[in-house]
Amino acid sequence: MTLSVEDRFAIAELISMHGHLFDGGELGRLDELFTADVVYDVTDFGQEPLTGVAAVREAALALGESNPVGHHVTNIVLTEIVDGQVHARSKGIGINADGTTGSVTYEDTITRGDQGWRISYRKVLARRAPLGSK
């Protein structure tokens, strides 16, 4: 099955909503982004993977003022894995309150369920060096 234009649009909008909800402090709406059992893998930042929407919300609250003031997502590339599941790769730019920035790559598994498309797995990879260097 080929991913429809409508599905591509809905998934891109889902990925884009991440920044709006986090930056707006609308953490009570994370179930609009993630499956209930989402795995949010932040091991590249020295943390254990977070499992479940509540764990993602609690981690954001624990970061408090250290959260970026702006999450900006670009360069979304979608590849269908199987019917009802898509791999999404995108770039993220974080703007901090002090004006510093950071860049990440998001590796997502997006799953279609009863409530539409949701992120069921997200791995956040820090970009620390140019040209793919470690």
C-alpha positions in Angstrom: 0.0 0.0 0.0 1.3 3.5 -0.9 1.0 6.2 1.7 -1.6 8.7 0.6 -1.1 12.4 0.3 -3.6 12.9 3.1 -1.7 10.5 5.4 1.6 12.3 4.6 0.0 15.6 5.4 -1.5 14.3 8.7 1.8 12.8 9.8 3.8 15.9 8.9 1.3 18.0 10.9 1.6 15.5 13.8 5.4 15.9 13.9 5.0 19.7 13.7 2.6 19.8 16.7 5.3 18.5 19.0 7.0 22.0 19.2 3.7 23.8 19.5 2.5 21.7 22.5 5.8 21.6 24.3 6.7 25.2 23.8 3.2 26.3 24.8 3.3 24.1 28.0 0.3 22.1 26.8 1.7 18.9 28.3 -1.8 17.7 29.1 -2.3 17.2 25.3 0.6 14.9 24.7 -1.8 12.0 24.0 -2.5 13.9 20.8 1.1 13.2 19.7 2.0 9.9 21.3 0.6 6.4 21.8 -0.1 5.6 25.4 2.9 3.3 25.4 5.3 5.5 23.5 9.0 4.9 23.9 10.9 8.2 23.9 14.5 7.3 23.6 16.9 10.0 24.9 19.9 7.7 25.5 22.0 9.9 23.3 21.7 12.5 26.0 22.8 10.1 28.7 19.2 9.4 29.9 17.2 6.2 30.1 14.4 5.8 27.5 11.0 7.2 28.7 8.0 4.9 28.4 4.5 6.2 28.3 3.0 9.6 27.9 3.1 10.3 31.6 6.9 9.7 31.7 7.4 12.1 28.8 5.3 14.8 30.5 7.1 14.3 33.9 10.5 14.5 32.2 9.6 17.8 30.5 8.3 19.2 33.8 11.5 18.1 35.6 13.6 20.0 33.0 11.7 23.1 33.9 13.5 26.3 32.8 16.1 24.1 31.0 13.5 23.3 28.3 14.1 25.0 24.9 11.7 28.0 24.4 11.4 26.9 20.7 11.3 23.5 19.1 11.5 23.8 15.3 11.1 20.7 13.0 12.2 20.6 9.4 13.2 18.1 6.7 10.5 15.5 7.3 11.1 12.3 5.3 8.5 9.5 5.5 8.9 5.9 4.6 6.1 3.4 4.9 7.2 0.3 7.0 4.0 -1.7 6.8 0.4 -0.9 6.4 -0.5 1.4 9.3 3.1 2.1 10.3 5.6 4.7 9.0 9.2 5.6 9.7 9.7 9.4 9.9 13.1 11.1 10.0 13.2 14.8 10.7 15.6 17.5 11.9 15.0 19.5 15.0 16.4 22.9 16.0 16.1 23.9 19.7 16.3 27.5 20.7 17.2 28.1 24.4 16.2 31.1 26.5 19.8 32.3 26.5 19.9 32.3 22.7 22.0 29.2 22.3 20.8 26.6 19.9 21.0 22.9 19.3 20.3 20.4 16.5 18.9 16.9 16.7 17.6 14.2 14.4 14.3 12.6 15.3 13.9 9.0 14.2 10.2 8.2 14.7 7.8 5.2 14.2 4.4 6.6 13.5 1.5 4.2 14.0 -2.1 4.6 12.8 -4.7 3.7 15.5 -8.3 4.5 16.5 -7.5 8.1 17.1 -5.4 8.6 13.9 -1.6 8.8 13.5 0.5 8.9 16.7 4.2 8.6 17.5 4.8 5.2 19.1 8.6 5.4 19.2 10.9 8.4 19.0 14.7 8.4 19.2 16.4 11.8 19.7 19.9 11.9 18.3 22.0 15.0 19.1 24.0 16.6 16.3 27.3 17.5 17.8 29.7 17.6 14.8 29.4 18.4 11.1 29.2 16.0 8.2 28.0 13.0 10.3 31.1 13.0 12.5 30.7 11.7 16.0 
